[in-house]
Amino acid sequence: MELFPMLKSQNLKLATLRLEEEEARYYVDRAMEVFDVNVVGPQAYVALYAKYADLLTSKAEREAESFLLEKRTIDEMKAVSF
């Protein structure tokens, strides 16, 4: 499969690149900087939504059902803070 048929006449060669080369090291380091800057966003979202994990496991629903099945007076219900 030809990816760049318009360049066929230029007889281009693909050479290997060593990570020890200065230019390669520059691009690897730059890519890691970009990655480090962008990974903060997803980590912040995970931390933000971690408190809602019980909703995904149905733990919150089970706790609510358990709470509602217990016999309580009106005054006891009013005293419960959410």
PyMOL Python script that loads the backbone (N, CA, C, O; Angstrom):
from pymol import cmd

cmd.read_pdbstr("""\
ATOM      1  N   MET A   1       0.864  -1.173   0.000  1.00  0.00           N
ATOM      2  CA  MET A   1       0.000   0.000   0.000  1.00  0.00           C
ATOM      3  C   MET A   1       0.908   1.232   0.000  1.00  0.00           C
ATOM      4  O   MET A   1       1.848   1.332   0.788  1.00  0.00           O
ATOM      5  N   GLU A   2       0.616   2.125  -0.864  1.00  0.00           N
ATOM      6  CA  GLU A   2       1.383   3.363  -0.920  1.00  0.00           C
ATOM      7  C   GLU A   2       0.657   4.438  -0.135  1.00  0.00           C
ATOM      8  O   GLU A   2      -0.493   4.761  -0.433  1.00  0.00           O
ATOM      9  N   LEU A   3       1.326   4.993   0.867  1.00  0.00           N
ATOM     10  CA  LEU A   3       0.720   6.042   1.678  1.00  0.00           C
ATOM     11  C   LEU A   3       0.870   7.416   1.042  1.00  0.00           C
ATOM     12  O   LEU A   3      -0.016   8.262   1.164  1.00  0.00           O
ATOM     13  N   PHE A   4       1.992   7.638   0.363  1.00  0.00           N
ATOM     14  CA  PHE A   4       2.262   8.936  -0.232  1.00  0.00           C
ATOM     15  C   PHE A   4       2.693   8.756  -1.691  1.00  0.00           C
ATOM     16  O   PHE A   4       3.870   8.933  -2.005  1.00  0.00           O
ATOM     17  N   PRO A   5       1.780   8.414  -2.570  1.00  0.00           N
ATOM     18  CA  PRO A   5       2.159   8.159  -3.962  1.00  0.00           C
ATOM     19  C   PRO A   5       2.781   9.376  -4.646  1.00  0.00           C
ATOM     20  O   PRO A   5       3.573   9.207  -5.572  1.00  0.00           O
ATOM     21  N   MET A   6       2.452  10.576  -4.226  1.00  0.00           N
ATOM     22  CA  MET A   6       2.997  11.775  -4.853  1.00  0.00           C
ATOM     23  C   MET A   6       4.488  11.954  -4.559  1.00  0.00           C
ATOM     24  O   MET A   6       5.153  12.738  -5.235  1.00  0.00           O
ATOM     25  N   LEU A   7       5.020  11.245  -3.568  1.00  0.00           N
ATOM     26  CA  LEU A   7       6.435  11.351  -3.214  1.00  0.00           C
ATOM     27  C   LEU A   7       7.267  10.195  -3.774  1.00  0.00           C
ATOM     28  O   LEU A   7       8.465  10.103  -3.506  1.00  0.00           O
ATOM     29  N   LYS A   8       6.639   9.326  -4.541  1.00  0.00           N
ATOM     30  CA  LYS A   8       7.303   8.124  -5.039  1.00  0.00           C
ATOM     31  C   LYS A   8       8.555   8.460  -5.860  1.00  0.00           C
ATOM     32  O   LYS A   8       9.564   7.764  -5.748  1.00  0.00           O
ATOM     33  N   SER A   9       8.506   9.474  -6.649  1.00  0.00           N
ATOM     34  CA  SER A   9       9.626   9.827  -7.526  1.00  0.00           C
ATOM     35  C   SER A   9      10.818  10.415  -6.760  1.00  0.00           C
ATOM     36  O   SER A   9      11.903  10.535  -7.327  1.00  0.00           O
ATOM     37  N   GLN A  10      10.642  10.777  -5.504  1.00  0.00           N
ATOM     38  CA  GLN A  10      11.721  11.413  -4.752  1.00  0.00           C
ATOM     39  C   GLN A  10      12.661  10.404  -4.098  1.00  0.00           C
ATOM     40  O   GLN A  10      13.665  10.793  -3.501  1.00  0.00           O
ATOM     41  N   ASN A  11      12.345   9.105  -4.205  1.00  0.00           N
ATOM     42  CA  ASN A  11      13.214   8.050  -3.691  1.00  0.00           C
ATOM     43  C   ASN A  11      13.603   8.304  -2.225  1.00  0.00           C
ATOM     44  O   ASN A  11      14.786   8.279  -1.886  1.00  0.00           O
ATOM     45  N   LEU A  12      12.630   8.545  -1.375  1.00  0.00           N
ATOM     46  CA  LEU A  12      12.866   8.814   0.040  1.00  0.00           C
ATOM     47  C   LEU A  12      13.100   7.509   0.798  1.00  0.00           C
ATOM     48  O   LEU A  12      12.498   6.485   0.476  1.00  0.00           O
ATOM     49  N   LYS A  13      13.952   7.544   1.777  1.00  0.00           N
ATOM     50  CA  LYS A  13      14.260   6.375   2.610  1.00  0.00           C
ATOM     51  C   LYS A  13      13.866   6.668   4.049  1.00  0.00           C
ATOM     52  O   LYS A  13      13.964   7.801   4.519  1.00  0.00           O
ATOM     53  N   LEU A  14      13.425   5.643   4.726  1.00  0.00           N
ATOM     54  CA  LEU A  14      13.087   5.754   6.141  1.00  0.00           C
ATOM     55  C   LEU A  14      14.256   5.197   6.943  1.00  0.00           C
ATOM     56  O   LEU A  14      14.565   4.009   6.854  1.00  0.00           O
ATOM     57  N   ALA A  15      14.898   6.045   7.716  1.00  0.00           N
ATOM     58  CA  ALA A  15      16.057   5.632   8.506  1.00  0.00           C
ATOM     59  C   ALA A  15      15.660   5.422   9.959  1.00  0.00           C
ATOM     60  O   ALA A  15      14.687   6.001  10.442  1.00  0.00           O
ATOM     61  N   THR A  16      16.418   4.596  10.641  1.00  0.00           N
ATOM     62  CA  THR A  16      16.154   4.371  12.057  1.00  0.00           C
ATOM     63  C   THR A  16      16.650   5.563  12.862  1.00  0.00           C
ATOM     64  O   THR A  16      17.496   6.335  12.409  1.00  0.00           O
ATOM     65  N   LEU A  17      16.112   5.693  14.043  1.00  0.00           N
ATOM     66  CA  LEU A  17      16.463   6.798  14.920  1.00  0.00           C
ATOM     67  C   LEU A  17      16.832   6.210  16.277  1.00  0.00           C
ATOM     68  O   LEU A  17      16.124   5.352  16.804  1.00  0.00           O
ATOM     69  N   ARG A  18      17.907   6.661  16.819  1.00  0.00           N
ATOM     70  CA  ARG A  18      18.347   6.176  18.133  1.00  0.00           C
ATOM     71  C   ARG A  18      17.894   7.170  19.202  1.00  0.00           C
ATOM     72  O   ARG A  18      17.976   8.383  19.006  1.00  0.00           O
ATOM     73  N   LEU A  19      17.421   6.652  20.320  1.00  0.00           N
ATOM     74  CA  LEU A  19      16.961   7.524  21.400  1.00  0.00           C
ATOM     75  C   LEU A  19      18.091   8.338  22.012  1.00  0.00           C
ATOM     76  O   LEU A  19      17.838   9.340  22.681  1.00  0.00           O
ATOM     77  N   GLU A  20      19.329   7.923  21.790  1.00  0.00           N
ATOM     78  CA  GLU A  20      20.458   8.665  22.330  1.00  0.00           C
ATOM     79  C   GLU A  20      20.733   9.948  21.545  1.00  0.00           C
ATOM     80  O   GLU A  20      21.428  10.840  22.032  1.00  0.00           O
ATOM     81  N   GLU A  21      20.192  10.038  20.344  1.00  0.00           N
ATOM     82  CA  GLU A  21      20.416  11.226  19.523  1.00  0.00           C
ATOM     83  C   GLU A  21      19.747  12.434  20.160  1.00  0.00           C
ATOM     84  O   GLU A  21      18.667  12.328  20.743  1.00  0.00           O
ATOM     85  N   GLU A  22      20.400  13.575  20.042  1.00  0.00           N
ATOM     86  CA  GLU A  22      19.930  14.798  20.698  1.00  0.00           C
ATOM     87  C   GLU A  22      18.513  15.176  20.269  1.00  0.00           C
ATOM     88  O   GLU A  22      17.682  15.522  21.109  1.00  0.00           O
ATOM     89  N   GLU A  23      18.238  15.114  18.991  1.00  0.00           N
ATOM     90  CA  GLU A  23      16.911  15.499  18.507  1.00  0.00           C
ATOM     91  C   GLU A  23      15.835  14.529  18.997  1.00  0.00           C
ATOM     92  O   GLU A  23      14.737  14.944  19.368  1.00  0.00           O
ATOM     93  N   ALA A  24      16.157  13.246  18.993  1.00  0.00           N
ATOM     94  CA  ALA A  24      15.207  12.249  19.496  1.00  0.00           C
ATOM     95  C   ALA A  24      14.941  12.476  20.975  1.00  0.00           C
ATOM     96  O   ALA A  24      13.794  12.429  21.420  1.00  0.00           O
ATOM     97  N   ARG A  25      15.991  12.718  21.727  1.00  0.00           N
ATOM     98  CA  ARG A  25      15.841  12.950  23.167  1.00  0.00           C
ATOM     99  C   ARG A  25      14.976  14.192  23.424  1.00  0.00           C
ATOM    100  O   ARG A  25      14.150  14.212  24.337  1.00  0.00           O
ATOM    101  N   TYR A  26      15.186  15.225  22.599  1.00  0.00           N
ATOM    102  CA  TYR A  26      14.394  16.453  22.738  1.00  0.00           C
ATOM    103  C   TYR A  26      12.902  16.147  22.567  1.00  0.00           C
ATOM    104  O   TYR A  26      12.082  16.580  23.376  1.00  0.00           O
ATOM    105  N   TYR A  27      12.555  15.406  21.521  1.00  0.00           N
ATOM    106  CA  TYR A  27      11.143  15.134  21.262  1.00  0.00           C
ATOM    107  C   TYR A  27      10.529  14.194  22.299  1.00  0.00           C
ATOM    108  O   TYR A  27       9.359  14.342  22.650  1.00  0.00           O
ATOM    109  N   VAL A  28      11.296  13.248  22.782  1.00  0.00           N
ATOM    110  CA  VAL A  28      10.800  12.360  23.843  1.00  0.00           C
ATOM    111  C   VAL A  28      10.557  13.172  25.115  1.00  0.00           C
ATOM    112  O   VAL A  28       9.519  13.027  25.760  1.00  0.00           O
ATOM    113  N   ASP A  29      11.514  14.024  25.474  1.00  0.00           N
ATOM    114  CA  ASP A  29      11.350  14.859  26.667  1.00  0.00           C
ATOM    115  C   ASP A  29      10.163  15.803  26.527  1.00  0.00           C
ATOM    116  O   ASP A  29       9.397  16.000  27.470  1.00  0.00           O
ATOM    117  N   ARG A  30      10.022  16.385  25.339  1.00  0.00           N
ATOM    118  CA  ARG A  30       8.896  17.312  25.094  1.00  0.00           C
ATOM    119  C   ARG A  30       7.561  16.573  25.189  1.00  0.00           C
ATOM    120  O   ARG A  30       6.600  17.093  25.755  1.00  0.00           O
ATOM    121  N   ALA A  31       7.503  15.372  24.641  1.00  0.00           N
ATOM    122  CA  ALA A  31       6.276  14.568  24.713  1.00  0.00           C
ATOM    123  C   ALA A  31       5.926  14.242  26.166  1.00  0.00           C
ATOM    124  O   ALA A  31       4.755  14.268  26.545  1.00  0.00           O
ATOM    125  N   MET A  32       6.939  13.938  26.975  1.00  0.00           N
ATOM    126  CA  MET A  32       6.694  13.644  28.390  1.00  0.00           C
ATOM    127  C   MET A  32       6.213  14.881  29.138  1.00  0.00           C
ATOM    128  O   MET A  32       5.364  14.776  30.023  1.00  0.00           O
ATOM    129  N   GLU A  33       6.743  16.052  28.794  1.00  0.00           N
ATOM    130  CA  GLU A  33       6.268  17.300  29.411  1.00  0.00           C
ATOM    131  C   GLU A  33       4.791  17.523  29.089  1.00  0.00           C
ATOM    132  O   GLU A  33       4.002  17.864  29.970  1.00  0.00           O
ATOM    133  N   VAL A  34       4.424  17.328  27.831  1.00  0.00           N
ATOM    134  CA  VAL A  34       3.026  17.500  27.415  1.00  0.00           C
ATOM    135  C   VAL A  34       2.141  16.482  28.138  1.00  0.00           C
ATOM    136  O   VAL A  34       1.057  16.825  28.609  1.00  0.00           O
ATOM    137  N   PHE A  35       2.595  15.249  28.223  1.00  0.00           N
ATOM    138  CA  PHE A  35       1.838  14.214  28.919  1.00  0.00           C
ATOM    139  C   PHE A  35       1.634  14.584  30.383  1.00  0.00           C
ATOM    140  O   PHE A  35       0.519  14.492  30.894  1.00  0.00           O
ATOM    141  N   ASP A  36       2.699  15.002  31.061  1.00  0.00           N
ATOM    142  CA  ASP A  36       2.613  15.360  32.482  1.00  0.00           C
ATOM    143  C   ASP A  36       1.647  16.511  32.718  1.00  0.00           C
ATOM    144  O   ASP A  36       0.914  16.510  33.707  1.00  0.00           O
ATOM    145  N   VAL A  37       1.637  17.488  31.828  1.00  0.00           N
ATOM    146  CA  VAL A  37       0.729  18.629  31.968  1.00  0.00           C
ATOM    147  C   VAL A  37      -0.720  18.197  31.764  1.00  0.00           C
ATOM    148  O   VAL A  37      -1.618  18.691  32.447  1.00  0.00           O
ATOM    149  N   ASN A  38      -0.949  17.281  30.830  1.00  0.00           N
ATOM    150  CA  ASN A  38      -2.320  16.890  30.499  1.00  0.00           C
ATOM    151  C   ASN A  38      -2.888  15.800  31.383  1.00  0.00           C
ATOM    152  O   ASN A  38      -4.103  15.604  31.398  1.00  0.00           O
ATOM    153  N   VAL A  39      -2.059  15.088  32.117  1.00  0.00           N
ATOM    154  CA  VAL A  39      -2.558  14.012  32.969  1.00  0.00           C
ATOM    155  C   VAL A  39      -3.239  14.568  34.227  1.00  0.00           C
ATOM    156  O   VAL A  39      -4.009  13.863  34.880  1.00  0.00           O
ATOM    157  N   VAL A  40      -2.959  15.814  34.561  1.00  0.00           N
ATOM    158  CA  VAL A  40      -3.559  16.429  35.754  1.00  0.00           C
ATOM    159  C   VAL A  40      -5.076  16.491  35.625  1.00  0.00           C
ATOM    160  O   VAL A  40      -5.788  16.230  36.594  1.00  0.00           O
ATOM    161  N   GLY A  41      -5.573  16.830  34.452  1.00  0.00           N
ATOM    162  CA  GLY A  41      -7.018  16.940  34.236  1.00  0.00           C
ATOM    163  C   GLY A  41      -7.769  15.661  34.594  1.00  0.00           C
ATOM    164  O   GLY A  41      -8.671  15.699  35.431  1.00  0.00           O
ATOM    165  N   PRO A  42      -7.418  14.527  33.979  1.00  0.00           N
ATOM    166  CA  PRO A  42      -8.114  13.280  34.307  1.00  0.00           C
ATOM    167  C   PRO A  42      -7.999  12.894  35.777  1.00  0.00           C
ATOM    168  O   PRO A  42      -8.958  12.390  36.362  1.00  0.00           O
ATOM    169  N   GLN A  43      -6.829  13.126  36.380  1.00  0.00           N
ATOM    170  CA  GLN A  43      -6.665  12.795  37.801  1.00  0.00           C
ATOM    171  C   GLN A  43      -7.585  13.661  38.656  1.00  0.00           C
ATOM    172  O   GLN A  43      -8.133  13.190  39.652  1.00  0.00           O
ATOM    173  N   ALA A  44      -7.756  14.920  38.272  1.00  0.00           N
ATOM    174  CA  ALA A  44      -8.645  15.808  39.017  1.00  0.00           C
ATOM    175  C   ALA A  44     -10.088  15.331  38.898  1.00  0.00           C
ATOM    176  O   ALA A  44     -10.842  15.378  39.870  1.00  0.00           O
ATOM    177  N   TYR A  45     -10.474  14.870  37.700  1.00  0.00           N
ATOM    178  CA  TYR A  45     -11.835  14.363  37.523  1.00  0.00           C
ATOM    179  C   TYR A  45     -12.066  13.099  38.342  1.00  0.00           C
ATOM    180  O   TYR A  45     -13.136  12.923  38.925  1.00  0.00           O
ATOM    181  N   VAL A  46     -11.076  12.225  38.390  1.00  0.00           N
ATOM    182  CA  VAL A  46     -11.211  11.006  39.185  1.00  0.00           C
ATOM    183  C   VAL A  46     -11.408  11.365  40.649  1.00  0.00           C
ATOM    184  O   VAL A  46     -12.265  10.791  41.321  1.00  0.00           O
ATOM    185  N   ALA A  47     -10.623  12.307  41.145  1.00  0.00           N
ATOM    186  CA  ALA A  47     -10.750  12.725  42.545  1.00  0.00           C
ATOM    187  C   ALA A  47     -12.096  13.385  42.798  1.00  0.00           C
ATOM    188  O   ALA A  47     -12.703  13.182  43.850  1.00  0.00           O
ATOM    189  N   LEU A  48     -12.563  14.169  41.842  1.00  0.00           N
ATOM    190  CA  LEU A  48     -13.838  14.860  41.993  1.00  0.00           C
ATOM    191  C   LEU A  48     -15.003  13.878  42.099  1.00  0.00           C
ATOM    192  O   LEU A  48     -15.907  14.066  42.913  1.00  0.00           O
ATOM    193  N   TYR A  49     -14.976  12.835  41.277  1.00  0.00           N
ATOM    194  CA  TYR A  49     -16.092  11.894  41.237  1.00  0.00           C
ATOM    195  C   TYR A  49     -15.922  10.695  42.154  1.00  0.00           C
ATOM    196  O   TYR A  49     -16.827   9.864  42.239  1.00  0.00           O
ATOM    197  N   ALA A  50     -14.800  10.577  42.838  1.00  0.00           N
ATOM    198  CA  ALA A  50     -14.556   9.428  43.721  1.00  0.00           C
ATOM    199  C   ALA A  50     -15.622   9.315  44.806  1.00  0.00           C
ATOM    200  O   ALA A  50     -15.989   8.210  45.207  1.00  0.00           O
ATOM    201  N   LYS A  51     -16.117  10.451  45.279  1.00  0.00           N
ATOM    202  CA  LYS A  51     -17.125  10.400  46.345  1.00  0.00           C
ATOM    203  C   LYS A  51     -18.454   9.811  45.866  1.00  0.00           C
ATOM    204  O   LYS A  51     -19.314   9.484  46.683  1.00  0.00           O
ATOM    205  N   TYR A  52     -18.628   9.674  44.549  1.00  0.00           N
ATOM    206  CA  TYR A  52     -19.857   9.096  44.011  1.00  0.00           C
ATOM    207  C   TYR A  52     -19.697   7.630  43.626  1.00  0.00           C
ATOM    208  O   TYR A  52     -20.597   7.052  43.017  1.00  0.00           O
ATOM    209  N   ALA A  53     -18.575   7.025  43.970  1.00  0.00           N
ATOM    210  CA  ALA A  53     -18.305   5.630  43.611  1.00  0.00           C
ATOM    211  C   ALA A  53     -19.356   4.684  44.183  1.00  0.00           C
ATOM    212  O   ALA A  53     -19.656   3.661  43.568  1.00  0.00           O
ATOM    213  N   ASP A  54     -19.918   5.004  45.341  1.00  0.00           N
ATOM    214  CA  ASP A  54     -20.940   4.145  45.946  1.00  0.00           C
ATOM    215  C   ASP A  54     -22.179   4.043  45.066  1.00  0.00           C
ATOM    216  O   ASP A  54     -22.889   3.038  45.117  1.00  0.00           O
ATOM    217  N   LEU A  55     -22.445   5.045  44.277  1.00  0.00           N
ATOM    218  CA  LEU A  55     -23.593   4.996  43.373  1.00  0.00           C
ATOM    219  C   LEU A  55     -23.373   3.967  42.267  1.00  0.00           C
ATOM    220  O   LEU A  55     -24.324   3.332  41.811  1.00  0.00           O
ATOM    221  N   LEU A  56     -22.143   3.805  41.841  1.00  0.00           N
ATOM    222  CA  LEU A  56     -21.836   2.849  40.782  1.00  0.00           C
ATOM    223  C   LEU A  56     -21.898   1.413  41.277  1.00  0.00           C
ATOM    224  O   LEU A  56     -22.209   0.504  40.507  1.00  0.00           O
ATOM    225  N   THR A  57     -21.605   1.201  42.551  1.00  0.00           N
ATOM    226  CA  THR A  57     -21.602  -0.154  43.101  1.00  0.00           C
ATOM    227  C   THR A  57     -22.929  -0.507  43.762  1.00  0.00           C
ATOM    228  O   THR A  57     -23.075  -1.605  44.299  1.00  0.00           O
ATOM    229  N   SER A  58     -23.885   0.396  43.730  1.00  0.00           N
ATOM    230  CA  SER A  58     -25.211   0.215  44.359  1.00  0.00           C
ATOM    231  C   SER A  58     -25.131   0.204  45.877  1.00  0.00           C
ATOM    232  O   SER A  58     -26.127  -0.095  46.536  1.00  0.00           O
ATOM    233  N   LYS A  59     -23.986   0.518  46.446  1.00  0.00           N
ATOM    234  CA  LYS A  59     -23.847   0.548  47.904  1.00  0.00           C
ATOM    235  C   LYS A  59     -24.761   1.612  48.499  1.00  0.00           C
ATOM    236  O   LYS A  59     -25.403   1.369  49.521  1.00  0.00           O
ATOM    237  N   ALA A  60     -24.830   2.780  47.879  1.00  0.00           N
ATOM    238  CA  ALA A  60     -25.680   3.853  48.391  1.00  0.00           C
ATOM    239  C   ALA A  60     -27.146   3.438  48.373  1.00  0.00           C
ATOM    240  O   ALA A  60     -27.892   3.735  49.307  1.00  0.00           O
ATOM    241  N   GLU A  61     -27.555   2.756  47.317  1.00  0.00           N
ATOM    242  CA  GLU A  61     -28.956   2.302  47.226  1.00  0.00           C
ATOM    243  C   GLU A  61     -29.269   1.287  48.323  1.00  0.00           C
ATOM    244  O   GLU A  61     -30.333   1.352  48.937  1.00  0.00           O
ATOM    245  N   ARG A  62     -28.354   0.353  48.574  1.00  0.00           N
ATOM    246  CA  ARG A  62     -28.564  -0.638  49.635  1.00  0.00           C
ATOM    247  C   ARG A  62     -28.634   0.031  51.004  1.00  0.00           C
ATOM    248  O   ARG A  62     -29.462  -0.338  51.837  1.00  0.00           O
ATOM    249  N   GLU A  63     -27.754   1.026  51.239  1.00  0.00           N
ATOM    250  CA  GLU A  63     -27.777   1.729  52.524  1.00  0.00           C
ATOM    251  C   GLU A  63     -29.085   2.513  52.691  1.00  0.00           C
ATOM    252  O   GLU A  63     -29.636   2.560  53.790  1.00  0.00           O
ATOM    253  N   ALA A  64     -29.579   3.120  51.626  1.00  0.00           N
ATOM    254  CA  ALA A  64     -30.831   3.870  51.707  1.00  0.00           C
ATOM    255  C   ALA A  64     -32.003   2.919  51.982  1.00  0.00           C
ATOM    256  O   ALA A  64     -32.874   3.221  52.798  1.00  0.00           O
ATOM    257  N   GLU A  65     -32.016   1.785  51.306  1.00  0.00           N
ATOM    258  CA  GLU A  65     -33.087   0.804  51.539  1.00  0.00           C
ATOM    259  C   GLU A  65     -33.041   0.291  52.975  1.00  0.00           C
ATOM    260  O   GLU A  65     -34.082   0.152  53.617  1.00  0.00           O
ATOM    261  N   SER A  66     -31.858   0.015  53.474  1.00  0.00           N
ATOM    262  CA  SER A  66     -31.694  -0.451  54.846  1.00  0.00           C
ATOM    263  C   SER A  66     -32.189   0.600  55.828  1.00  0.00           C
ATOM    264  O   SER A  66     -32.885   0.285  56.793  1.00  0.00           O
ATOM    265  N   PHE A  67     -31.823   1.856  55.573  1.00  0.00           N
ATOM    266  CA  PHE A  67     -32.257   2.958  56.431  1.00  0.00           C
ATOM    267  C   PHE A  67     -33.780   3.086  56.434  1.00  0.00           C
ATOM    268  O   PHE A  67     -34.388   3.276  57.488  1.00  0.00           O
ATOM    269  N   LEU A  68     -34.389   2.983  55.264  1.00  0.00           N
ATOM    270  CA  LEU A  68     -35.845   3.142  55.170  1.00  0.00           C
ATOM    271  C   LEU A  68     -36.610   1.987  55.796  1.00  0.00           C
ATOM    272  O   LEU A  68     -37.760   2.166  56.198  1.00  0.00           O
ATOM    273  N   LEU A  69     -36.010   0.818  55.889  1.00  0.00           N
ATOM    274  CA  LEU A  69     -36.678  -0.335  56.484  1.00  0.00           C
ATOM    275  C   LEU A  69     -36.701  -0.283  58.011  1.00  0.00           C
ATOM    276  O   LEU A  69     -37.503  -0.965  58.650  1.00  0.00           O
ATOM    277  N   GLU A  70     -35.817   0.531  58.591  1.00  0.00           N
ATOM    278  CA  GLU A  70     -35.791   0.645  60.045  1.00  0.00           C
ATOM    279  C   GLU A  70     -36.992   1.463  60.517  1.00  0.00           C
ATOM    280  O   GLU A  70     -37.383   2.443  59.883  1.00  0.00           O
ATOM    281  N   LYS A  71     -37.564   1.042  61.640  1.00  0.00           N
ATOM    282  CA  LYS A  71     -38.717   1.747  62.221  1.00  0.00           C
ATOM    283  C   LYS A  71     -38.220   2.966  62.981  1.00  0.00           C
ATOM    284  O   LYS A  71     -37.349   2.842  63.843  1.00  0.00           O
ATOM    285  N   ARG A  72     -38.758   4.137  62.676  1.00  0.00           N
ATOM    286  CA  ARG A  72     -38.362   5.379  63.333  1.00  0.00           C
ATOM    287  C   ARG A  72     -39.594   6.235  63.573  1.00  0.00           C
ATOM    288  O   ARG A  72     -40.596   6.131  62.866  1.00  0.00           O
ATOM    289  N   THR A  73     -39.497   7.073  64.576  1.00  0.00           N
ATOM    290  CA  THR A  73     -40.573   8.028  64.829  1.00  0.00           C
ATOM    291  C   THR A  73     -40.328   9.264  63.962  1.00  0.00           C
ATOM    292  O   THR A  73     -39.245   9.423  63.399  1.00  0.00           O
ATOM    293  N   ILE A  74     -41.315  10.122  63.858  1.00  0.00           N
ATOM    294  CA  ILE A  74     -41.187  11.365  63.086  1.00  0.00           C
ATOM    295  C   ILE A  74     -40.043  12.217  63.639  1.00  0.00           C
ATOM    296  O   ILE A  74     -39.246  12.762  62.876  1.00  0.00           O
ATOM    297  N   ASP A  75     -39.964  12.329  64.970  1.00  0.00           N
ATOM    298  CA  ASP A  75     -38.906  13.139  65.576  1.00  0.00           C
ATOM    299  C   ASP A  75     -37.518  12.581  65.249  1.00  0.00           C
ATOM    300  O   ASP A  75     -36.590  13.352  65.006  1.00  0.00           O
ATOM    301  N   GLU A  76     -37.365  11.258  65.239  1.00  0.00           N
ATOM    302  CA  GLU A  76     -36.088  10.653  64.885  1.00  0.00           C
ATOM    303  C   GLU A  76     -35.730  10.929  63.413  1.00  0.00           C
ATOM    304  O   GLU A  76     -34.567  11.160  63.079  1.00  0.00           O
ATOM    305  N   MET A  77     -36.732  10.901  62.559  1.00  0.00           N
ATOM    306  CA  MET A  77     -36.499  11.172  61.135  1.00  0.00           C
ATOM    307  C   MET A  77     -36.064  12.621  60.929  1.00  0.00           C
ATOM    308  O   MET A  77     -35.184  12.903  60.116  1.00  0.00           O
ATOM    309  N   LYS A  78     -36.689  13.539  61.675  1.00  0.00           N
ATOM    310  CA  LYS A  78     -36.334  14.954  61.548  1.00  0.00           C
ATOM    311  C   LYS A  78     -34.919  15.213  62.031  1.00  0.00           C
ATOM    312  O   LYS A  78     -34.252  16.122  61.536  1.00  0.00           O
ATOM    313  N   ALA A  79     -34.447  14.418  62.999  1.00  0.00           N
ATOM    314  CA  ALA A  79     -33.136  14.622  63.582  1.00  0.00           C
ATOM    315  C   ALA A  79     -31.997  14.129  62.664  1.00  0.00           C
ATOM    316  O   ALA A  79     -30.838  14.495  62.861  1.00  0.00           O
ATOM    317  N   VAL A  80     -32.332  13.304  61.673  1.00  0.00           N
ATOM    318  CA  VAL A  80     -31.313  12.785  60.773  1.00  0.00           C
ATOM    319  C   VAL A  80     -30.882  13.882  59.813  1.00  0.00           C
ATOM    320  O   VAL A  80     -31.711  14.493  59.137  1.00  0.00           O
ATOM    321  N   SER A  81     -29.584  14.123  59.759  1.00  0.00           N
ATOM    322  CA  SER A  81     -29.080  15.145  58.844  1.00  0.00           C
ATOM    323  C   SER A  81     -28.460  14.472  57.627  1.00  0.00           C
ATOM    324  O   SER A  81     -27.780  13.453  57.745  1.00  0.00           O
ATOM    325  N   PHE A  82     -28.699  15.045  56.475  1.00  0.00           N
ATOM    326  CA  PHE A  82     -28.170  14.487  55.224  1.00  0.00           C
ATOM    327  C   PHE A  82     -27.090  15.358  54.724  1.00  0.00           C
ATOM    328  O   PHE A  82     -26.502  15.075  53.680  1.00  0.00           O
TER     329      PHE A  82
END
""", "prot")
cmd.dss("prot")
cmd.show_as("cartoon", "prot")
cmd.util.cbc("prot")
cmd.orient("prot")
